Amino acid sequence: MWSPSSMRFGAFLAPYHPLDADPALQLRRDLDLMEHLDHLGFDEAWMGEHHSTGAEIVPAPDVFIAAAAERTQRIRFGTGVTSLPYHHPLITVDRITQLDLQTRGRVILGTGPGKIPLDAHMMGIDPSDQRRRQGEALEAIVRLLRGEVVDMRTDWFTLRDARAQLPTYDPAGLEVAAASTISPNGSVLAGTHGLSLLSLAAGSPAGFAALDRNWGVYEKTCAEHGHRADRAGWRLVTPMFLAESRAEAERAVARRIGSMAAYVHRQTGQQPDWARTSRGIVEQWREDTLGEFGQAIIGTPDEAIDRIQALIDKTGGFGTLLILHVDMADWADTQRSFELFAAEVIPHFKNRNAGRQASLQFAENHRDALIGGLVTAITKAHTDYYGADAATGA
């Protein structure tokens, strides 16, 4: 039986960064964030793969994760996601098993077809082929990770007597996840191969509406292929930035949030009136969506709790909530956002304070007897030491 107390929490970085700052410093800040998340007790951190358009500056998530793992102790890392059509399947398997061993089992292979059209264009890949290629690559990768010798030929890769020479750290295998947005394609792939499901668009109105439908497709496909659909492996991604108040959150993001609107609108050719001010962008992002980012919480921990509860109500329960992290505030405010989430949002769902609250409630309900007993005990101690006359003032 699913329970909110079983939920895990993490961060998902594409990573989006403003185009007017030093990319070397931005990468260091992302590594610093991994340490901060580990210190705060977050369960997972995911790093994406992108090759163009300037804002998403990590082309090699496995390289980033290798560095982050050396600076952390317990947090798990996911490739969010490895774009399978861009890589030969054997190379993908070899790199992820090496990383799995280096991190001693703290890695998850997140997979997808590739998102940015310019990435595919530069590599001469027809966008209409990307999902087919993702499916072909997954078939090979799953078999190689199981230790099979694979012979396979497609129009873009060949495997001949191919095997993975490195084992996974855990003999039970390496967790693999397939990305899903609005269409059921990701759910079908994940269900076919018995993989975890990563719902990237849970924050957008259309993605939110598709959550229960796509889970149903996943369950059905899992059953058809002899796999068990486990909600513990379902991850939902939604954008959040927290502060003590809505006004403080707006102040924190005011200077840099325009870079995210520009990232979207320079690619689409749009220039809506609301994008002319930081307040307009914040309101648009709260009420609807900002391009691919989904509807954001830019506000308080209570608002984050309400959003997560809405996701629970919509889905019936899931395994991990991943905060889509967008670099739109300075470092101190970014740290504070995650601190507030760890301090106030996670305990709400984990029910970590039930015993403390029950203890105080009992004290409140029985205060007359408890305080009366305390007064009696203090009076007796005073009498025993000074005598009855001292206790009465005689």
DRENLUMVEX-780985 format. One record per residue (C-alpha): x, y, z negated. Coordinates in steps of 0.25 Angstrom, whole numbers, padded with zeros to 4 digits, always signed. Example, Ala and Ser with C-alpha at 12.3 -4.5 7.8 and 13.67 -1.06 7.14 Angstrom:
+0049-0018-0031;+0055-0004-0029;
//
This chain:
+0000+0000+0000;+0006+0013+0004;+0008+0024-0007;+0014+0038-0006;+0024+0035-0016;+0031+0026-0006;+0033+0037+0004;+0047+0042+0007;+0051+0056+0012;+0062+0061+0021;+0066+0072+0031;+0066+0071+0046;+0076+0080+0054;+0076+0082+0069;+0083+0091+0065;+0078+0104+0069;+0087+0116+0067;+0087+0131+0072;+0095+0134+0084;+0102+0146+0078;+0110+0139+0067;+0123+0131+0067;+0120+0116+0070;+0132+0111+0062;+0126+0118+0050;+0112+0112+0053;+0117+0098+0054;+0124+0100+0040;+0112+0105+0034;+0104+0093+0039;+0115+0084+0033;+0113+0092+0020;+0098+0090+0020;+0101+0075+0021;+0108+0076+0008;+0097+0085+0002;+0086+0075+0006;+0094+0063+0000;+0096+0071-0013;+0082+0074-0014;+0078+0059-0012;+0072+0060+0002;+0071+0046+0008;+0074+0049+0023;+0080+0059+0033;+0079+0058+0048;+0087+0064+0058;+0083+0066+0073;+0090+0065+0086;+0089+0076+0096;+0098+0081+0108;+0092+0094+0112;+0084+0107+0110;+0093+0112+0099;+0085+0111+0086;+0087+0096+0083;+0102+0095+0082;+0105+0080+0078;+0107+0072+0091;+0113+0060+0082;+0104+0057+0070;+0113+0045+0066;+0126+0054+0066;+0118+0063+0056;+0113+0052+0048;+0127+0046+0046;+0132+0059+0040;+0119+0061+0032;+0120+0047+0026;+0134+0050+0021;+0129+0062+0013;+0116+0055+0007;+0114+0043-0002;+0100+0037+0000;+0091+0044+0010;+0088+0036+0023;+0090+0042+0037;+0082+0041+0050;+0086+0044+0064;+0074+0053+0067;+0074+0049+0078;+0084+0042+0087;+0080+0044+0101;+0081+0030+0107;+0080+0034+0122;+0093+0042+0120;+0101+0030+0115;+0105+0016+0119;+0098+0006+0109;+0111-0001+0105;+0118+0012+0102;+0106+0016+0093;+0107+0003+0086;+0122+0004+0084;+0121+0018+0078;+0110+0016+0069;+0115+0003+0063;+0128+0010+0061;+0121+0021+0054;+0113+0011+0046;+0125+0005+0040;+0132+0018+0037;+0120+0023+0029;+0118+0009+0023;+0104+0008+0028;+0099+0022+0027;+0095+0024+0041;+0082+0023+0049;+0082+0023+0065;+0071+0032+0069;+0068+0031+0084;+0061+0039+0094;+0061+0042+0109;+0067+0056+0109;+0060+0069+0107;+0066+0081+0114;+0064+0081+0129;+0077+0088+0132;+0085+0076+0125;+0079+0067+0135;+0081+0076+0146;+0095+0078+0144;+0097+0063+0144;+0089+0061+0156;+0078+0053+0149;+0064+0054+0154;+0055+0057+0142;+0044+0047+0147;+0055+0036+0145;+0059+0040+0130;+0048+0032+0123;+0050+0020+0132;+0065+0021+0129;+0063+0022+0114;+0054+0009+0115;+0065+0002+0123;+0076+0006+0113;+0068+0003+0101;+0066-0011+0106;+0081-0013+0108;+0085-0006+0095;+0075-0014+0086;+0081-0027+0092;+0095-0023+0090;+0093-0019+0076;+0087-0033+0073;+0100-0039+0077;+0096-0044+0091;+0104-0045+0103;+0097-0036+0114;+0097-0037+0129;+0088-0026+0134;+0088-0017+0147;+0080-0004+0150;+0082+0007+0160;+0090+0015+0149;+0098+0005+0141;+0103-0009+0141;+0106-0019+0130;+0114-0031+0133;+0118-0041+0122;+0116-0029+0113;+0117-0030+0098;+0119-0021+0086;+0132-0025+0079;+0129-0018+0066;+0118-0022+0056;+0108-0013+0049;+0112-0010+0035;+0099-0017+0030;+0098-0031+0035;+0083-0029+0036;+0086-0019+0047;+0086-0004+0050;+0073+0004+0050;+0069+0010+0063;+0058+0020+0065;+0051+0025+0078;+0046+0039+0079;+0031+0042+0082;+0025+0055+0085;+0011+0056+0090;+0010+0045+0101;+0010+0031+0096;+0023+0027+0104;+0031+0027+0091;+0021+0019+0083;+0021+0009+0094;+0036+0008+0094;+0038+0007+0079;+0027-0003+0078;+0032-0012+0089;+0046-0013+0083;+0042-0012+0068;+0049+0001+0066;+0045+0012+0056;+0037+0024+0061;+0041+0038+0061;+0030+0048+0064;+0037+0061+0068;+0025+0070+0071;+0018+0068+0058;+0018+0083+0055;+0011+0087+0068;-0004+0087+0070;-0004+0077+0081;+0007+0068+0074;-0001+0068+0061;-0014+0064+0069;-0007+0052+0075;+0000+0047+0062;-0011+0037+0058;-0014+0033+0073;+0001+0030+0075;+0002+0022+0063;-0009+0014+0067;-0002+0011+0081;+0011+0008+0073;+0003-0002+0064;-0003-0009+0076;+0009-0010+0084;+0017-0015+0072;+0006-0026+0070;+0007-0030+0084;+0022-0032+0084;+0023-0039+0070;+0028-0027+0062;+0022-0021+0049;+0018-0007+0049;+0024-0001+0036;+0020+0013+0032;+0033+0014+0024;+0040+0015+0037;+0032+0027+0043;+0038+0041+0042;+0031+0054+0045;+0038+0067+0049;+0032+0081+0045;+0039+0094+0044;+0039+0101+0030;+0047+0112+0023;+0044+0115+0009;+0045+0127-0001;+0039+0131-0014;+0028+0139-0006;+0023+0141+0008;+0029+0155+0008;+0043+0150+0004;+0043+0139+0014;+0039+0150+0025;+0051+0159+0020;+0060+0147+0021;+0057+0143+0035;+0054+0158+0041;+0068+0161+0046;+0070+0148+0054;+0057+0141+0057;+0056+0149+0070;+0068+0140+0076;+0058+0128+0075;+0047+0135+0083;+0057+0140+0093;+0062+0125+0095;+0048+0121+0098;+0044+0133+0107;+0057+0134+0115;+0054+0120+0120;+0039+0122+0123;+0040+0136+0128;+0029+0141+0118;+0030+0154+0110;+0018+0154+0101;+0015+0166+0093;+0016+0159+0080;+0030+0156+0083;+0034+0170+0082;+0035+0171+0067;+0040+0161+0056;+0027+0162+0049;+0019+0158+0062;+0028+0146+0064;+0026+0141+0050;+0011+0142+0051;+0011+0135+0064;+0020+0124+0059;+0011+0122+0047;-0002+0122+0054;+0001+0115+0067;+0015+0111+0072;+0028+0117+0077;+0031+0109+0090;+0035+0095+0086;+0037+0098+0071;+0023+0095+0066;+0015+0103+0056;+0024+0107+0045;+0023+0110+0030;+0031+0123+0027;+0026+0125+0013;+0026+0118-0001;+0027+0104-0006;+0012+0103-0009;+0010+0105+0006;+0020+0094+0009;+0012+0085+0000;-0001+0088+0007;+0005+0085+0021;+0011+0072+0017;-0002+0068+0010;-0009+0071+0024;+0001+0062+0031;-0002+0051+0021;-0017+0053+0023;-0016+0053+0038;-0007+0040+0038;-0010+0032+0026;+0004+0033+0022;+0018+0032+0027;+0032+0030+0023;+0040+0042+0024;+0037+0057+0025;+0049+0064+0033;+0049+0079+0033;+0053+0085+0046;+0064+0094+0042;+0066+0107+0051;+0077+0116+0048;+0069+0129+0046;+0074+0134+0032;+0088+0137+0026;+0095+0126+0018;+0090+0129+0004;+0075+0130+0008;+0077+0117+0016;+0083+0110+0004;+0071+0116-0005;+0061+0111+0005;+0066+0096+0003;+0068+0098-0012;+0053+0102-0013;+0048+0090-0005;+0057+0081-0013;+0053+0087-0027;+0038+0089-0024;+0033+0081-0012;+0040+0068-0013;+0036+0066-0028;+0021+0069-0025;+0020+0057-0015;+0030+0048-0023;+0022+0050-0035;+0035+0051-0043;+0029+0060-0054;+0017+0052-0058;+0023+0047-0071;+0027+0061-0075;+0013+0067-0072;+0007+0055-0080;+0016+0058-0092;+0013+0072-0092;-0002+0070-0090;-0002+0060-0102;+0005+0070-0111;-0006+0081-0107;-0017+0071-0109;-0012+0067-0123;-0006+0080-0127;-0014+0082-0140;-0009+0068-0146;+0005+0069-0140;+0007+0083-0145;+0000+0080-0158;+0009+0068-0160;+0022+0077-0157;+0018+0088-0167;+0015+0077-0178;+0029+0071-0175;+0036+0084-0176;+0029+0087-0189;+0032+0074-0195;+0047+0075-0191;+0047+0089-0198;+0040+0084-0210;+0050+0072-0211;+0062+0081-0211;+0057+0093-0219;+0046+0087-0228;+0031+0089-0229;+0032+0103-0235;+0041+0109-0223;+0031+0103-0213;+0019+0110-0220;+0027+0123-0223;+0025+0122-0238;
//
